[in-house]
Amino acid sequence: MKKLLLYTLSFFIYTLSFSQQFGWKNISTNIPTEADLSDVFFVSDDEGWITSSFHAEIYHTTDGGESFEIQSTQYPTYAIHMFDADTGYSGGAQGRVYRTTDGGNNWLAIGSTGNPPLDLDFVTASQGYACGDYGTVYSVTSEGATNLNCQSNSTFRGISAPSVNNVWVCGGSSVFLYNGSTFSGQSAPSGTYNDIHFINNMEGWVVGNSGVIGHTTDGGANWITQTNPDTQNRSLYGVFFLDSDNGWAVGIGGVILHTTNGGTTWTVEGNGLTTQALSGVHFTSTTNGYVVGNGKTLLNFTQVSGIGDEVEHLKFEIYPNPAKDKIQIGCSEFKTESGIIEILSLDGKKILEKEIETGIENIELDLNNLKSGMYFCKISTDKKSTTKKMIME
């Protein structure tokens, strides 16, 4: 049975009448090897690296994910952090931590954390931190890794270090702050945590199982629970914020959450793109970002081709919206002009096209073969073109 996507109706029914339109594209087929993808980091809109938890490979792109080169590591890697096109760190299986100074052409093992690092974050090009199983937290420099002796048995899956003496780790039901010398537990919202992200020494977010989201503005002295609109309560495994307003969280079942007000309200995005578990998210701007997950899943939020070339605004209505099998389109422009109706996928690929003769104002389209999800409906005449979002139950 088709299920209604978890979006608010007002988010979908709006006219895409700008010269550039943005949306999600599934570019998973561009990854050269079948693998579960664990983490992602981009230093610009076009250049980035993606780690594989299955192969001893890191995938590097300089064209926004259109193509990749394979970079080799000794063992599979789970996390990555790059400073620029040359310098960065990665870590994973067998506890290995790697460093590159040539953009990943060579990944050199610089030390071991004993237990595999599940996440890492760096403050400078020579000082960072890694975390993993059995409460392990390590200081990582260009010379190697040093155990900070957290004295916890939790599996730490997320770490965030906005500065050298302000490092947060999360895992199990615990959130800890490392101040440069000692660890102290914090009273985060009740739950099990998988990732954490701070944009400075005061403000951060933590996400975890059953869709829990926590937010602090005072360095973790106080955490509040934010409302997750995903009624399926899918677990979240990755969180990333550009600033105090714009953030994303991803998790199992292909769930993607987005906020533009610091999490006061979240919306669900990208339903229908994938049902794979998503683990990593990284944005370079509000109009460009990447999400990775199992089954070599790679999603790109960017300009959607074939949608943003409208010449002049054209008015039309879609009803019902959401729809089950059929939609009705009302367009007064067709009284005097012929035109074309197109149904497009989220990545701009044409699914259906219908030519409309002059004089036909109301058109019925049979969309029974469409799967549940979000689509674009584009109507064009010789002089005008407009696109609207629509959803199928």
Secondary structure, 3 states (H helix, E strand, C coil): CCCCCCCCHHHHCCEECCCCCEEEEECHHHCCCCCCEEEEEECCCCCEEEEECCCCEEEEECCCCCCCEEEECCCCEEEEEECCCCCEEEEEHHHEEEEECCCCCCCEEEEECCCCEEEEEEEECCEEEEEEHHHCEEEEECCEEEECCCCCCCCCCEEEEEECCEEEEEEECEEEEECCCCEEEECCCCCCEEEEEECCCCCEEEEEHHHCEEEECCCCCCCEECCCCCCCCCCEEEEEECCCCCEEEEEHHHCEEEECCCCCCCEEECCCCCCCCEEEEEEEECCEEEEEECCCEEEEEEECCCCCCCCCCCCCEEECCCECCEEEEECHHHHCCCEEEEEECCCCCEEEEEEECCCCCEEEEECCCCCCEEEEEEEECCCCEEEEEEEEC
